[in-house]
Amino acid sequence: MARYTATIKAVHADGTECTHKRTSTGKATTPDCTGLDGYTARCRGNGCTWTSSNTQKTALETLRNQHLRTHLNPPAPNRSA
């Protein structure tokens, strides 16, 4: 079975990853940061090209988990005698 991972990254308005430290309210602690615009999740593994963006990380976590479940193998049929 292939391994699939979907990571969530903070992004700026121009789509670049935001790696700056932030306060508890989400504001950057460094002046060179243009500000957090939202979050992007990307699935990696065996040709999957799924991506999703949202301003709320918790909403994106739900979408990511739903997507990852689509990669699970279906259960084996019940072989009752």
C-alpha positions in Angstrom: 0.0 0.0 0.0 1.3 3.4 -0.9 2.0 6.0 1.8 0.0 9.2 1.6 0.7 12.3 3.7 -1.2 15.6 3.7 0.6 18.5 5.4 -0.9 21.8 6.4 1.3 24.9 6.0 0.7 28.5 6.9 0.8 30.8 3.8 1.2 34.5 2.9 -1.3 36.2 0.5 1.1 35.5 -2.4 1.0 31.8 -1.7 4.5 31.5 -0.2 4.9 29.5 3.0 5.0 31.5 6.2 7.7 30.2 8.5 7.8 33.3 10.7 7.0 33.2 14.4 3.6 34.5 15.3 1.9 35.7 18.5 -1.2 33.9 19.9 -3.4 36.3 17.8 -1.6 35.3 14.6 0.4 38.4 14.0 4.0 38.1 12.9 6.7 38.9 15.4 9.1 40.0 12.6 8.7 43.1 10.5 9.7 41.3 7.2 6.6 39.0 7.3 3.7 40.2 5.1 1.2 38.5 7.4 -0.5 35.2 7.6 -3.3 34.9 5.0 -4.4 31.3 5.6 -3.4 27.7 5.4 -2.9 25.2 2.5 -2.9 21.4 2.7 -1.3 19.2 0.0 -1.5 15.5 -0.3 1.7 13.7 -1.4 1.9 10.1 -2.5 1.4 7.9 -5.6 0.4 10.7 -8.0 -2.3 12.4 -5.8 -2.6 16.1 -6.6 -5.2 17.1 -4.0 -4.8 20.6 -2.5 -7.1 22.7 -0.4 -6.9 26.2 1.2 -8.8 27.8 4.0 -8.4 30.7 6.4 -9.2 28.4 9.4 -6.7 25.7 10.2 -9.3 23.5 12.0 -11.6 23.5 9.0 -8.7 22.5 6.8 -7.8 19.7 9.2 -11.3 18.2 8.8 -11.0 18.4 4.9 -7.5 16.8 5.1 -8.7 13.9 7.2 -11.7 13.3 4.9 -9.4 13.3 1.9 -6.9 10.9 3.5 -9.7 8.4 4.2 -10.4 8.2 0.5 -7.0 6.5 0.1 -7.8 3.7 2.5 -8.4 0.2 1.1 -12.0 -0.9 1.3 -12.7 -3.6 3.9 -12.4 -7.2 2.8 -15.7 -9.0 2.0 -17.2 -11.0 4.9 -16.6 -14.7 4.1 -19.2 -16.3 6.4 -19.7 -20.0 6.0 
